[in-house]
Amino acid sequence: MKKTDIFESLASLSIEQLNKLHQKIEQKIADKKARSQRLSSAPPRSQSDLEQLASHQGLDLSSLMREISKR
């Protein structure tokens, strides 16, 4: 989907629909932040846990290890 397609579909929505969409997006952001904080507070138990933690933080595994060593 191109940017113009997105803008055209958003332009066809009413203010009420746009507000509902905005609220859903804000809720998803809050949920993702909460999940990320939950995952980062528990120590990883295996290699797959580390990989999941890295992906949730938007990092690769080596970047995650550098971030952990900074703390």
ZIDA-V314293 format. One record per residue. N is the residue number from 1. RES is the residue in one small letter. PHI is phi in whole degrees, 0 to 359 (999 if undefined). D_FIRST is the distance of its C-alpha to the first C-alpha in Angstrom with 2 decimals. Layout:
n=N res=RES phi=PHI d_first=D_FIRST
n=N res=RES phi=PHI d_first=D_FIRST
This chain:
n=1 res=m phi=999 d_first=0.00
n=2 res=k phi=272 d_first=3.79
n=3 res=k phi=302 d_first=6.78
n=4 res=t phi=297 d_first=8.32
n=5 res=d phi=296 d_first=6.30
n=6 res=i phi=296 d_first=7.09
n=7 res=f phi=298 d_first=10.46
n=8 res=e phi=295 d_first=11.18
n=9 res=s phi=290 d_first=10.86
n=10 res=l phi=291 d_first=12.91
n=11 res=a phi=295 d_first=15.31
n=12 res=s phi=279 d_first=16.19
n=13 res=l phi=276 d_first=17.44
n=14 res=s phi=280 d_first=21.08
n=15 res=i phi=300 d_first=22.59
n=16 res=e phi=300 d_first=23.71
n=17 res=q phi=294 d_first=20.33
n=18 res=l phi=295 d_first=18.94
n=19 res=n phi=296 d_first=22.02
n=20 res=k phi=297 d_first=21.57
n=21 res=l phi=297 d_first=17.99
n=22 res=h phi=298 d_first=19.44
n=23 res=q phi=297 d_first=22.30
n=24 res=k phi=297 d_first=20.26
n=25 res=i phi=295 d_first=18.35
n=26 res=e phi=300 d_first=21.79
n=27 res=q phi=295 d_first=23.32
n=28 res=k phi=296 d_first=20.86
n=29 res=i phi=296 d_first=21.57
n=30 res=a phi=297 d_first=25.26
n=31 res=d phi=297 d_first=25.23
n=32 res=k phi=294 d_first=23.61
n=33 res=k phi=296 d_first=26.21
n=34 res=a phi=296 d_first=29.00
n=35 res=r phi=295 d_first=28.08
n=36 res=s phi=298 d_first=27.92
n=37 res=q phi=293 d_first=31.32
n=38 res=r phi=299 d_first=32.78
n=39 res=l phi=292 d_first=31.80
n=40 res=s phi=282 d_first=33.10
n=41 res=s phi=277 d_first=36.38
n=42 res=a phi=269 d_first=37.42
n=43 res=p phi=291 d_first=38.69
n=44 res=p phi=293 d_first=36.84
n=45 res=r phi=252 d_first=38.93
n=46 res=s phi=209 d_first=37.47
n=47 res=q phi=298 d_first=35.22
n=48 res=s phi=292 d_first=32.34
n=49 res=d phi=297 d_first=32.84
n=50 res=l phi=297 d_first=32.60
n=51 res=e phi=295 d_first=29.38
n=52 res=q phi=294 d_first=27.87
n=53 res=l phi=299 d_first=29.25
n=54 res=a phi=298 d_first=27.80
n=55 res=s phi=293 d_first=24.25
n=56 res=h phi=290 d_first=24.56
n=57 res=q phi=272 d_first=25.84
n=58 res=g phi=75 d_first=22.98
n=59 res=l phi=237 d_first=25.65
n=60 res=d phi=271 d_first=26.81
n=61 res=l phi=298 d_first=30.26
n=62 res=s phi=292 d_first=32.27
n=63 res=s phi=294 d_first=30.70
n=64 res=l phi=297 d_first=31.49
n=65 res=m phi=297 d_first=35.05
n=66 res=r phi=296 d_first=35.49
n=67 res=e phi=296 d_first=34.31
n=68 res=i phi=295 d_first=36.78
n=69 res=s phi=293 d_first=39.57
n=70 res=k phi=291 d_first=39.14
n=71 res=r phi=279 d_first=39.90
